């Protein structure tokens, strides 16, 4: 078997022997004299040759880097010539002034070598559309904005507010330090287009107008930093017209259907420019995106959002019939690993909905990179409307193997109290008043970005019934405990959303009994940050989490004097945990959030697999770690019942089981689950059937790793 490097080197030779040429051969023959130009209604020119963009969105930060090449090759095998990617500011600058483009020691560092991704796209005969932000939406926490921005009480994100411009400029400076020489007109780079901001027309709406000068500033800043390629903006023209446009730059369209109406709107806005669909929504999204978000995958939703193969094919055909270029958003969705899923504020009850961790998206490739009907439909339509003959067409790569591993048992656990004892002392905060996650004086004064936050007070109570009240809204889901015993119930149905501990309604109350009589009690509120909003007008971007809006009242008296524990669940901290209790769960008399551990032994080369959450209890909720890496959230309320585990996260070898100290050459793969629910893990059995080896979508996929 030849290495990937040899395959890449042989690609032009294979093309030549078949009397075909690669995209790069065709568009760079004779040297490079100009970049991508929106020449006329007839289309684009690339290096003075007609160019029809056939692109797919592939987010490097949602796919394990060991799988990048496979996904890029599958895109190229459709006949595509370009790959499109966002860049998430919140991962690349997790703390102000600390940048990570793979050189850091953060949870996602290994995913962040955007330079390597862009160079790999070039090796796979794909040009690149770069969308660096600073805002990206993308159903990603806070639309890719770093949470530390919220520490500034005057912050106005996505505007000319000086405090925002200063840090956005610094971030873009670091981006272009790494990508400036990867542009088409700089050496042999593949980047042919750069987006200015993202869907800004949907930000300035109604009585909250946008800031065009901000967009112009971003464009000019990128030029100052060395940008030479075509700029563009993207919006839905029938809804947002040119509200998000930059004067003189190409406007493109985002939509799922009604292609002709969007093109007609573009004709009015820019009659002499070519059509480009920057986001052809291949699965998620409802046409009235701002209204109800029916087609997103949110927790508590009973189905997988998407579009039919008939609607997908019809709209794509209309796009090509109108002589438009296109970018499939998404070509493959991948996974919003960790706590990075986004959320939507809504104009109607329940006013907020958090996305699931799977970003399967109902795209042409599944979350695990498998082919779908949409893939074949896209490939056929691209071939039918092909404009340039004799372009080399690579074979479709084979799908990855999926393995049904043996059922495994949970063997050890740590209670919430055990976890709190292992927090570094400088992370435990004493405060008279409640503090939001973002306002905590931790992480070099950058606050807490993700995870959970525990607010603790010691109260003297008399025997009998008492009432606790949270003033304002909970952000986003709270568990109330008394003396480390959980008293509030699991989330099992929508009717509970009116109750204490849930986000929709402010000033909720909860009655409880002080059963041990007149005594001192430990009062705990554990709050989960389910995700910050990623889309909408300026008022939707005040996104502090925890208990940011008001005090807590106990029997109508404000509680003061809090101990605050930020539970960030970073990979390094999870791997460092020790003193595990040698039983699968606490005694039945203990009802509290728990971290449990199971071990999966693998004697052969690991493969892709899925872990089922079925049987963990209707109200179970939490996150799953594989060898310390957070693969995502689970919730018994659905819609997802499995979590995808990419093969590179699993390990085999001959070392002893000191996995908490080492990542390499593990003998056994460790799986940890943080459970908010009081229901224990129950026996679940996997079936070794065809759905495991050729999964369609996560909700139909039989899981391959089972905990009991």
C-alpha positions as CSV (number, residue, x, y, z in Angstrom):
1,X,0.0,0.0,0.0
2,X,1.4,3.4,-1.0
3,X,1.5,6.1,1.6
4,X,-0.8,9.1,1.3
5,X,2.2,11.2,0.3
6,X,2.9,8.9,-2.7
7,X,-0.7,9.0,-3.7
8,X,-0.7,12.7,-3.8
9,X,2.5,12.8,-5.9
10,X,1.1,10.3,-8.3
11,X,-2.2,12.2,-8.8
12,X,-1.0,14.4,-11.7
13,X,0.8,11.5,-13.3
14,X,-2.4,9.3,-13.2
15,X,-4.3,12.2,-14.6
16,X,-1.8,12.6,-17.5
17,X,-1.8,8.9,-18.3
18,X,-5.7,9.0,-18.6
19,X,-5.5,12.1,-20.8
20,X,-7.2,14.0,-18.0
21,X,-6.0,16.9,-16.0
22,X,-6.4,18.0,-12.4
23,X,-8.2,21.2,-11.5
24,X,-4.9,22.7,-10.5
25,X,-3.2,21.7,-13.8
26,X,-6.1,23.3,-15.7
27,X,-6.2,26.5,-13.9
28,X,-2.5,27.1,-13.4
29,X,-1.2,26.1,-16.7
30,X,1.2,28.8,-17.9
31,X,1.5,30.4,-14.5
32,X,-0.8,32.4,-12.3
33,X,-1.6,35.9,-13.4
34,X,-4.9,36.7,-11.5
35,X,-7.2,35.2,-8.9
36,X,-10.9,34.6,-8.7
37,X,-13.0,37.4,-10.3
38,X,-16.8,37.7,-10.4
39,X,-16.5,38.8,-14.0
40,X,-20.0,39.0,-15.3
41,X,-23.4,37.3,-15.2
42,X,-21.8,34.5,-17.3
43,X,-19.7,33.5,-14.3
44,X,-16.4,33.7,-12.6
45,X,-12.9,33.7,-14.0
46,X,-10.0,32.0,-12.2
47,X,-6.6,32.9,-13.6
48,X,-8.5,34.3,-16.7
49,X,-10.4,31.0,-17.3
50,X,-14.1,30.4,-16.8
51,X,-14.6,28.9,-13.4
52,X,-17.7,27.3,-11.9
53,X,-17.3,26.8,-8.1
54,X,-18.4,23.4,-6.9
55,X,-17.7,23.4,-3.2
56,X,-18.5,21.6,0.0
57,X,-18.2,22.8,3.6
58,X,-15.9,20.6,5.7
59,X,-15.1,22.0,9.2
60,X,-11.6,20.9,10.3
61,X,-12.6,21.5,13.9
62,X,-15.5,19.0,13.7
63,X,-13.5,16.1,12.2
64,X,-10.6,14.3,13.8
65,X,-7.5,15.4,11.9
66,X,-6.6,11.8,11.1
67,X,-9.9,11.7,9.0
68,X,-9.5,15.0,7.2
69,X,-8.0,13.5,4.1
70,X,-10.7,10.9,3.8
71,X,-13.4,13.5,3.9
72,X,-11.6,15.8,1.4
73,X,-11.2,12.8,-1.0
74,X,-14.8,12.0,-0.8
75,X,-15.6,15.6,-1.6
76,X,-13.2,15.6,-4.6
77,X,-14.8,12.3,-5.8
78,X,-18.1,14.1,-6.4
79,X,-16.4,16.3,-9.1
80,X,-16.1,19.2,-6.7
81,X,-13.2,21.6,-7.1
82,X,-13.3,23.6,-3.8
83,X,-13.7,23.1,0.0
84,X,-15.1,25.7,2.3
85,X,-14.4,26.1,6.0
86,X,-15.1,28.4,8.8
87,X,-12.6,29.2,11.5
88,X,-13.8,29.3,15.2
89,X,-12.3,32.2,17.0
90,X,-13.3,30.7,20.4
91,X,-11.0,27.7,19.8
92,X,-8.1,29.7,18.2
93,X,-8.0,32.2,21.1
94,X,-9.5,30.4,24.1
95,X,-8.1,33.1,26.4
96,X,-7.4,36.6,25.4
97,X,-4.0,36.9,23.8
98,X,-3.4,33.2,23.9
99,X,-3.6,31.7,20.4
100,X,-3.9,28.1,19.5
101,X,-3.4,26.9,15.9
102,X,-2.4,23.4,17.1
103,X,0.6,24.5,19.2
104,X,-1.4,24.8,22.5
105,X,-2.3,22.4,25.3
106,X,-6.0,22.8,25.0
107,X,-8.7,20.2,24.5
108,X,-9.0,20.9,20.7
109,X,-5.4,21.8,20.0
110,X,-4.9,18.7,17.8
111,X,-7.8,19.8,15.6
112,X,-6.7,23.4,15.0
113,X,-3.9,23.2,12.4
114,X,-5.8,25.2,9.8
115,X,-2.6,25.6,7.7
116,X,-2.2,21.8,7.5
117,X,-5.9,21.5,6.5
118,X,-5.6,24.1,3.7
119,X,-2.4,22.5,2.4
120,X,-4.0,19.1,2.5
121,X,-6.9,20.5,0.4
122,X,-4.3,21.6,-2.2
123,X,-2.8,18.1,-2.2
124,X,-6.3,16.6,-2.8
125,X,-6.8,19.0,-5.8
126,X,-9.3,21.3,-4.1
127,X,-9.3,25.1,-3.9
128,X,-10.3,26.7,-0.6
129,X,-12.9,29.2,0.4
130,X,-11.9,30.6,3.8
131,X,-14.4,32.0,6.3
132,X,-12.4,33.3,9.2
133,X,-15.1,35.2,11.1
134,X,-14.7,36.7,13.6
135,X,-18.3,35.5,13.8
136,X,-19.3,32.2,12.1
137,X,-22.7,31.1,13.4
138,X,-22.3,27.5,12.4
139,X,-24.5,26.1,15.2
140,X,-21.4,26.6,17.3
141,X,-21.2,28.0,20.8
142,X,-21.7,31.8,20.7
143,X,-21.2,31.7,16.9
144,X,-17.5,31.1,17.4
145,X,-17.0,34.2,19.5
146,X,-14.9,33.7,22.6
147,X,-16.9,33.9,25.9
148,X,-14.3,36.2,27.5
149,X,-15.7,39.0,25.4
150,X,-18.6,39.1,27.8
151,X,-16.4,40.2,30.7
152,X,-16.6,43.7,29.3
153,X,-20.0,45.1,30.6
154,X,-20.2,47.5,27.6
155,X,-19.3,44.9,25.0
156,X,-21.2,45.1,21.7
157,X,-20.1,42.2,19.6
158,X,-20.1,42.4,15.8
159,X,-20.0,46.2,15.8
160,X,-17.5,49.0,15.6
161,X,-17.4,49.2,19.4
162,X,-13.6,49.8,20.0
163,X,-13.3,47.0,22.6
164,X,-14.6,44.5,20.0
165,X,-12.6,45.9,17.1
166,X,-9.3,45.8,19.1
167,X,-9.5,42.1,19.8
168,X,-11.1,41.1,16.5
169,X,-8.2,42.8,14.7
170,X,-5.7,41.0,16.9
171,X,-7.3,37.7,16.1
172,X,-7.4,38.3,12.3
173,X,-3.7,39.3,12.5
174,X,-2.9,35.9,13.9
175,X,-5.1,34.2,11.3
176,X,-3.4,35.9,8.4
177,X,0.1,35.3,9.8
178,X,-0.7,31.6,9.1
179,X,-2.7,31.7,5.8
180,X,-1.5,34.8,3.9
181,X,1.0,32.7,1.8
182,X,-1.6,30.1,1.1
183,X,-3.6,32.3,-1.2
184,X,-3.9,31.6,-4.9
185,X,-2.0,34.7,-5.9
186,X,0.7,34.0,-3.3
187,X,2.9,31.2,-4.5
188,X,0.9,28.0,-5.2
189,X,-1.7,28.5,-2.5
190,X,-5.3,27.1,-2.8
191,X,-7.3,30.0,-1.1
192,X,-9.4,31.7,-3.8
193,X,-12.0,33.5,-1.8
194,X,-12.4,35.0,1.7
195,X,-15.7,35.8,3.4
196,X,-16.3,39.1,5.3
197,X,-18.0,38.3,8.6
198,X,-21.1,36.0,8.2
199,X,-24.8,36.5,7.6
200,X,-24.6,40.0,8.9
201,X,-27.9,40.9,7.3
202,X,-29.7,38.7,9.9
203,X,-27.8,40.6,12.7
204,X,-29.1,44.1,11.9
205,X,-32.9,43.7,11.8
206,X,-36.0,45.5,12.9
207,X,-35.1,48.1,15.5
208,X,-31.5,46.9,15.8
209,X,-29.7,48.1,12.7
210,X,-26.4,46.7,11.5
211,X,-23.1,48.5,11.3
212,X,-21.8,48.6,7.7
213,X,-18.7,50.5,8.8
214,X,-17.8,47.4,10.9
215,X,-17.9,45.2,7.8
216,X,-15.9,47.7,5.8
217,X,-13.3,47.8,8.6
218,X,-13.0,44.0,8.6
219,X,-12.5,43.9,4.8
220,X,-9.9,46.7,4.9
221,X,-8.1,45.1,7.9
222,X,-7.7,41.8,5.9
223,X,-6.4,43.7,3.0
224,X,-3.9,45.4,5.3
225,X,-2.9,41.9,6.6
226,X,-2.2,40.7,3.0
227,X,-5.5,39.4,1.7
228,X,-5.4,39.4,-2.1
229,X,-8.3,37.1,-3.0
230,X,-12.0,37.8,-3.8
231,X,-14.1,39.0,-0.9
232,X,-17.7,38.1,-0.5
233,X,-20.6,38.2,2.0
234,X,-23.4,35.7,2.4
235,X,-27.1,36.2,3.4
236,X,-30.6,35.2,2.3
237,X,-31.4,38.0,-0.3
238,X,-35.2,37.6,-0.1
239,X,-35.1,38.3,3.7
240,X,-32.1,40.5,4.3
241,X,-31.5,42.2,0.9
242,X,-28.1,43.9,1.1
243,X,-28.2,44.7,4.8
244,X,-25.1,42.5,5.3
245,X,-23.3,43.6,2.2
246,X,-19.9,45.4,1.8
247,X,-20.0,48.0,-0.9
248,X,-18.2,46.7,-4.0
249,X,-17.9,43.1,-2.9
250,X,-19.8,40.1,-4.2
251,X,-23.1,39.2,-2.5
252,X,-24.0,35.5,-2.3
253,X,-27.1,33.6,-1.3
254,X,-27.9,31.2,1.5
255,X,-31.0,29.0,1.3
256,X,-32.4,25.5,1.4
257,X,-35.1,25.9,-1.3
258,X,-36.9,28.5,-3.5
259,X,-33.7,29.0,-5.5
260,X,-35.3,31.0,-8.2
261,X,-36.7,33.6,-5.8
262,X,-33.2,34.1,-4.2
263,X,-31.5,34.5,-7.6
264,X,-34.2,37.0,-8.7
265,X,-33.4,39.0,-5.5
266,X,-29.7,38.9,-6.3
267,X,-30.5,40.2,-9.8
268,X,-32.0,43.3,-8.3
269,X,-29.1,43.8,-5.8
270,X,-26.2,43.2,-8.3
271,X,-27.5,42.7,-11.9
272,X,-24.0,42.3,-13.4
273,X,-22.5,39.8,-11.0
274,X,-22.5,35.9,-11.2
275,X,-24.6,33.8,-8.9
276,X,-23.0,32.1,-6.0
277,X,-24.9,30.0,-3.4
278,X,-22.5,30.3,-0.4
279,X,-24.7,28.0,1.6
280,X,-27.0,25.5,-0.1
281,X,-28.4,24.1,3.1
282,X,-28.2,20.4,2.4
283,X,-30.1,19.2,5.4
284,X,-30.9,21.4,8.4
285,X,-32.6,24.7,8.4
286,X,-36.2,25.7,7.8
287,X,-37.0,28.2,5.2
288,X,-38.2,30.7,7.8
289,X,-34.9,30.4,9.7
290,X,-35.5,33.4,12.0
291,X,-38.9,32.2,13.1
292,X,-39.1,28.7,14.5
293,X,-36.1,26.6,13.6
294,X,-38.1,23.5,13.0
295,X,-35.3,21.7,11.2
296,X,-32.5,22.1,13.7
297,X,-31.7,19.2,16.0
298,X,-32.4,20.5,19.4
299,X,-32.6,18.6,22.7
300,X,-36.2,17.6,23.4
301,X,-37.0,17.4,19.7
302,X,-38.5,14.1,18.7
303,X,-37.0,13.8,15.2
304,X,-33.8,14.4,13.1
305,X,-34.1,17.6,11.1
306,X,-33.3,17.5,7.4
307,X,-34.6,17.7,3.9
308,X,-35.8,15.0,1.5
309,X,-33.7,13.7,-1.3
310,X,-36.4,15.0,-3.7
311,X,-36.2,18.5,-2.4
312,X,-32.4,18.4,-2.3
313,X,-32.1,17.2,-5.9
314,X,-34.7,19.6,-7.2
315,X,-33.1,22.7,-5.6
316,X,-29.6,21.6,-6.7
317,X,-30.8,21.2,-10.3
318,X,-32.3,24.7,-10.2
319,X,-29.0,26.1,-8.9
320,X,-27.1,24.6,-11.8
321,X,-29.8,25.5,-14.3
322,X,-29.5,29.1,-13.3
323,X,-25.7,28.9,-14.0
324,X,-24.9,29.4,-10.4
325,X,-21.8,28.3,-8.4
326,X,-22.6,26.4,-5.2
327,X,-21.2,25.4,-1.8
328,X,-22.9,22.5,0.0
329,X,-23.5,23.6,3.6
330,X,-22.8,21.0,4.9
331,X,-21.0,18.4,2.7
332,X,-20.2,16.6,6.0
333,X,-21.3,18.0,9.3
334,X,-19.1,16.0,11.6
335,X,-19.5,16.5,15.4
336,X,-19.6,19.4,17.8
337,X,-17.3,17.7,20.2
338,X,-17.0,18.8,23.8
339,X,-19.3,21.6,24.9
340,X,-19.1,23.4,21.6
341,X,-22.7,22.9,20.3
342,X,-24.6,26.1,19.6
343,X,-28.1,27.2,20.6
344,X,-30.9,29.4,19.4
345,X,-33.0,32.0,21.2
346,X,-36.5,31.8,20.0
347,X,-39.4,34.3,19.8
348,X,-41.8,31.8,21.3
349,X,-41.9,29.4,24.2
350,X,-39.5,27.8,25.3
351,X,-37.5,30.9,24.1
352,X,-34.3,29.0,23.8
353,X,-33.2,25.6,22.3
354,X,-29.8,24.0,22.6
355,X,-28.4,22.0,19.7
356,X,-27.3,18.4,20.1
357,X,-23.6,17.4,19.8
358,X,-24.1,15.5,16.5
359,X,-23.7,17.8,13.5
360,X,-24.8,15.1,11.1
361,X,-26.9,17.8,9.4
362,X,-28.6,15.3,7.1
363,X,-25.7,16.1,4.7
364,X,-24.4,14.2,1.7
365,X,-21.9,12.4,4.0
366,X,-23.0,11.2,7.5
367,X,-21.4,12.3,10.7
368,X,-19.1,9.3,10.4
369,X,-18.3,10.0,6.8
370,X,-20.5,7.5,5.1
371,X,-22.2,8.0,1.7
372,X,-25.9,8.8,1.4
373,X,-28.5,9.2,-1.3
374,X,-27.7,12.9,-1.4
375,X,-24.1,12.2,-2.1
376,X,-24.9,10.1,-5.2
377,X,-27.5,12.7,-6.3
378,X,-25.0,15.5,-6.0
379,X,-22.3,13.5,-7.8
380,X,-24.7,12.8,-10.7
381,X,-25.9,16.4,-11.0
382,X,-22.4,17.8,-10.9
383,X,-21.4,15.4,-13.8
384,X,-24.5,16.3,-15.8
385,X,-23.8,20.0,-15.6
386,X,-20.0,19.7,-15.9
387,X,-18.5,22.6,-17.8
388,X,-15.0,21.5,-18.4
389,X,-14.2,18.1,-20.0
390,X,-11.3,15.8,-19.3
391,X,-11.0,16.8,-15.6
392,X,-9.5,13.9,-13.6
393,X,-12.2,12.1,-11.5
394,X,-10.8,10.1,-8.6
395,X,-12.5,7.0,-7.3
396,X,-14.7,7.1,-4.3
397,X,-12.9,6.1,-1.1
398,X,-14.2,3.2,0.8
399,X,-16.3,3.8,3.9
400,X,-14.7,3.2,7.3
401,X,-15.2,0.0,9.1
402,X,-17.6,0.1,12.1
403,X,-17.1,-2.4,14.9
404,X,-19.5,-3.8,17.4
405,X,-17.3,-4.0,20.5
406,X,-18.2,-6.3,23.4
407,X,-20.6,-5.0,26.0
408,X,-18.7,-3.3,28.9
409,X,-19.4,-2.6,32.5
410,X,-19.0,0.5,34.5
411,X,-16.6,-0.3,37.3
412,X,-15.7,2.9,39.3
413,X,-17.2,6.2,40.1
414,X,-16.7,9.6,41.6
415,X,-19.5,11.5,43.3
416,X,-19.9,15.3,42.7
417,X,-18.4,15.8,46.1
418,X,-15.4,13.7,45.1
419,X,-14.9,15.9,42.0
420,X,-15.1,19.1,44.0
421,X,-12.3,17.9,46.2
422,X,-10.1,17.5,43.2
423,X,-10.5,21.0,41.9
424,X,-7.4,23.2,42.2
425,X,-7.8,25.6,45.1
426,X,-7.3,28.6,42.9
427,X,-10.4,27.6,40.9
428,X,-12.7,27.6,44.0
429,X,-14.1,31.1,44.4
430,X,-15.6,32.8,47.5
431,X,-18.0,35.6,46.7
432,X,-20.7,37.4,48.6
433,X,-22.8,37.5,45.4
434,X,-23.5,35.2,42.6
435,X,-21.1,35.4,39.6
436,X,-21.8,34.3,36.1
437,X,-19.4,31.8,34.6
438,X,-17.7,34.5,32.4
439,X,-17.1,36.8,35.4
440,X,-15.2,34.3,37.5
441,X,-11.6,35.5,38.3
442,X,-10.0,32.3,36.9
443,X,-8.0,31.3,33.8
444,X,-6.0,34.5,33.9
445,X,-9.1,36.6,34.3
446,X,-10.8,35.1,31.3
447,X,-13.6,33.5,33.3
448,X,-15.2,30.1,32.7
449,X,-16.2,29.3,29.1
450,X,-17.9,25.9,29.2
451,X,-19.2,23.1,31.4
452,X,-21.0,23.4,34.7
453,X,-20.9,25.7,37.7
454,X,-21.8,24.9,41.3
455,X,-23.1,27.6,43.6
456,X,-22.9,26.5,47.3
457,X,-24.1,28.1,50.5
458,X,-24.4,26.9,54.0
459,X,-27.8,27.8,55.5
460,X,-29.3,27.4,59.0
461,X,-32.8,26.0,58.5
462,X,-35.6,25.1,60.9
463,X,-37.5,21.8,60.5
464,X,-40.3,21.9,58.0
465,X,-41.0,23.4,54.5
466,X,-38.8,26.0,52.9
467,X,-38.8,27.8,49.5
468,X,-35.8,28.6,47.2
469,X,-36.2,31.0,44.3
470,X,-33.9,32.0,41.5
471,X,-34.4,35.6,40.5
472,X,-34.2,36.1,36.8
473,X,-33.5,33.2,34.4
474,X,-31.4,30.1,34.9
475,X,-28.8,29.8,32.2
476,X,-29.5,27.1,31.4
477,X,-30.4,24.0,33.5
478,X,-30.1,23.8,37.2
479,X,-30.1,21.0,39.7
480,X,-31.0,21.8,43.4
481,X,-29.4,19.7,46.1
482,X,-29.6,19.8,49.9
483,X,-26.7,18.2,51.8
484,X,-25.5,16.7,48.5
485,X,-28.8,15.0,47.8
486,X,-30.6,16.0,44.6
487,X,-34.2,17.2,45.2
488,X,-35.3,18.4,41.7
489,X,-36.3,15.9,39.1
490,X,-34.8,14.9,35.8
491,X,-35.8,16.5,32.5
492,X,-38.2,14.1,30.9
493,X,-40.8,16.2,29.1
494,X,-41.6,19.7,27.9
495,X,-44.2,20.3,30.7
496,X,-41.3,20.6,33.2
497,X,-39.9,23.6,31.4
498,X,-42.3,25.9,33.4
499,X,-40.7,24.7,36.6
500,X,-37.8,25.7,38.8
501,X,-34.4,24.9,37.4
502,X,-35.3,25.4,33.7
503,X,-34.5,28.4,31.4
504,X,-37.8,29.6,29.9
505,X,-39.4,31.5,32.8
506,X,-37.8,33.8,35.4
507,X,-38.2,33.8,39.2
508,X,-39.1,30.2,39.6
509,X,-39.6,28.7,43.1
510,X,-39.1,25.2,44.6
511,X,-40.5,24.0,47.9
512,X,-38.5,21.5,50.0
513,X,-38.4,20.0,53.4
514,X,-35.5,20.3,55.9
515,X,-35.8,16.8,57.2
516,X,-33.1,16.6,59.8
517,X,-34.7,19.4,61.9
518,X,-33.1,22.6,63.0
519,X,-29.6,22.4,61.7
520,X,-27.1,23.7,59.2
521,X,-27.7,22.5,55.6
522,X,-25.5,22.7,52.5
523,X,-27.5,24.3,49.7
524,X,-26.2,23.6,46.2
525,X,-27.3,24.8,42.7
526,X,-25.5,23.0,39.9
527,X,-26.0,24.8,36.6
528,X,-25.3,23.4,33.2
529,X,-24.3,25.8,30.4
530,X,-26.1,24.1,27.6
531,X,-24.7,26.5,25.0
532,X,-24.7,30.2,24.0
533,X,-26.9,31.4,21.3
534,X,-25.2,31.5,17.9
535,X,-27.6,33.5,15.6
536,X,-29.9,36.5,15.5
537,X,-30.0,40.2,16.3
538,X,-27.8,42.1,18.7
539,X,-30.1,41.5,21.7
540,X,-29.6,37.8,21.3
541,X,-25.9,38.1,22.0
542,X,-26.0,38.9,25.8
543,X,-25.0,35.3,26.7
544,X,-23.6,35.0,30.2
545,X,-24.2,31.6,31.7
546,X,-24.9,30.2,35.2
547,X,-27.0,32.5,37.4
548,X,-26.2,35.9,35.8
549,X,-29.4,37.8,36.3
550,X,-30.2,38.0,40.0
551,X,-29.8,36.7,43.5
552,X,-31.2,33.5,45.0
553,X,-33.8,33.9,47.7
554,X,-34.3,31.4,50.5
555,X,-37.6,32.0,52.3
556,X,-37.7,35.4,50.6
557,X,-34.3,36.4,52.0
558,X,-31.4,37.0,49.6
559,X,-28.7,34.4,50.1
560,X,-25.2,35.9,50.4
561,X,-21.8,34.2,50.9
562,X,-21.3,31.7,48.1
563,X,-18.6,29.2,47.3
564,X,-18.4,28.8,43.6
565,X,-17.0,25.7,41.9
566,X,-16.3,25.9,38.1
567,X,-16.6,22.4,36.7
568,X,-15.0,22.9,33.3
569,X,-14.2,19.3,32.7
570,X,-11.1,20.0,30.6
571,X,-9.4,16.9,29.1
572,X,-6.3,17.4,31.3
573,X,-8.4,17.6,34.5
574,X,-10.5,14.5,33.6
575,X,-7.3,12.5,32.9
576,X,-5.8,13.6,36.2
577,X,-8.7,12.4,38.4
578,X,-7.9,9.8,41.0
579,X,-9.2,8.1,44.1
580,X,-12.0,6.4,42.2
581,X,-14.5,4.5,44.3
582,X,-14.5,0.8,43.4
583,X,-18.1,0.4,42.5
584,X,-20.2,1.3,39.5
585,X,-22.3,3.9,41.3
586,X,-22.9,5.3,44.7
587,X,-25.2,3.5,47.1
588,X,-28.9,3.7,46.3
589,X,-29.3,6.1,49.3
590,X,-27.1,8.7,47.5
591,X,-28.8,10.7,44.8
592,X,-26.3,13.1,43.2
593,X,-24.5,13.8,39.9
594,X,-21.8,11.2,39.4
595,X,-18.8,10.5,37.1
596,X,-18.6,6.9,36.2
597,X,-15.8,4.9,34.5
598,X,-15.8,1.9,32.1
599,X,-12.9,0.3,30.2
600,X,-13.0,-1.0,26.7
601,X,-10.3,-3.4,25.8
602,X,-9.3,-3.5,22.1
603,X,-6.9,-6.1,20.8
604,X,-7.0,-5.1,17.1
605,X,-6.7,-1.9,15.3
606,X,-9.5,0.4,16.6
607,X,-12.3,1.3,14.2
608,X,-15.1,3.8,14.2
609,X,-18.0,3.0,16.5
610,X,-20.9,4.5,18.4
611,X,-21.9,4.4,22.1
612,X,-25.5,4.0,22.9
613,X,-27.3,6.0,25.6
614,X,-30.4,4.0,25.4
615,X,-31.2,2.4,28.8
616,X,-29.4,5.1,30.8
617,X,-32.8,6.4,32.0
618,X,-35.3,8.7,30.4
619,X,-34.0,11.7,32.4
620,X,-30.3,10.9,32.2
621,X,-28.2,13.8,31.1
622,X,-24.5,14.5,30.9
623,X,-21.3,14.1,28.8
624,X,-19.1,11.3,27.7
625,X,-15.3,11.3,27.7
626,X,-13.2,8.8,25.7
627,X,-9.6,8.7,26.9
628,X,-10.2,12.1,28.4
629,X,-11.6,13.7,25.3
630,X,-15.2,15.0,25.5
631,X,-17.1,13.4,22.6
632,X,-20.3,15.2,23.4
633,X,-23.5,15.5,25.4
634,X,-26.2,13.0,25.9
635,X,-29.8,13.3,27.2
636,X,-32.6,10.8,27.6
637,X,-35.0,13.3,26.2
638,X,-33.4,12.8,22.8
639,X,-33.4,13.0,19.8
640,X,-30.0,11.4,19.7
641,X,-29.5,8.0,21.3
642,X,-25.9,7.4,20.3
643,X,-22.6,9.3,20.2
644,X,-20.0,8.8,17.5
645,X,-16.5,7.7,18.5
646,X,-14.0,8.2,15.8
647,X,-11.4,5.4,15.6
648,X,-8.4,7.7,16.3
649,X,-9.8,8.4,19.8
650,X,-9.5,4.7,20.7
651,X,-6.3,3.0,21.5
652,X,-4.5,-0.3,21.8
653,X,-1.1,-1.4,23.1
654,X,0.8,-3.1,25.9
655,X,1.1,-0.4,28.6
656,X,-0.2,-0.7,32.1
657,X,-3.4,1.1,32.9
658,X,-1.9,4.5,33.9
659,X,-4.1,6.2,31.3
660,X,-4.6,9.2,33.6
661,X,-1.0,10.2,33.1
662,X,-0.4,9.1,29.5
663,X,-2.3,9.3,26.2
664,X,-0.1,7.2,23.9
665,X,0.0,3.4,23.6
666,X,-2.9,2.8,25.9
667,X,-3.8,-0.8,26.6
668,X,-7.4,0.0,27.2
669,X,-9.7,2.8,26.2
670,X,-11.3,4.6,29.1
671,X,-14.8,5.9,28.9
672,X,-16.1,8.3,31.5
673,X,-19.6,9.6,31.8
674,X,-20.8,12.5,33.9
675,X,-24.4,11.8,34.8
676,X,-26.7,14.6,36.1
677,X,-29.5,12.1,36.5
678,X,-30.1,9.9,39.5
679,X,-30.9,6.9,37.3
680,X,-28.2,4.4,37.2
681,X,-26.8,2.7,34.1
682,X,-28.8,-0.3,33.1
683,X,-28.1,-3.3,30.9
684,X,-28.3,-2.6,27.2
685,X,-27.4,-5.1,24.5
686,X,-26.0,-4.3,21.0
687,X,-27.1,-6.1,17.9
688,X,-24.4,-6.9,15.3
689,X,-26.5,-6.0,12.2
690,X,-26.1,-4.2,9.0
691,X,-27.0,-0.8,10.5
692,X,-23.8,-0.9,12.5
693,X,-21.6,-1.4,9.4
694,X,-23.6,0.8,7.1
695,X,-25.2,3.4,9.3
696,X,-27.6,5.9,7.7
697,X,-28.3,8.5,10.4
698,X,-27.6,8.6,14.1
699,X,-31.1,8.0,15.2
700,X,-31.3,4.8,13.2
701,X,-27.8,3.6,13.9
702,X,-27.4,0.6,16.2
703,X,-24.7,1.5,18.7
704,X,-21.6,-0.5,18.9
705,X,-20.3,0.2,22.4
706,X,-22.7,-0.7,25.2
707,X,-22.4,0.1,28.9
708,X,-24.1,-1.9,31.6
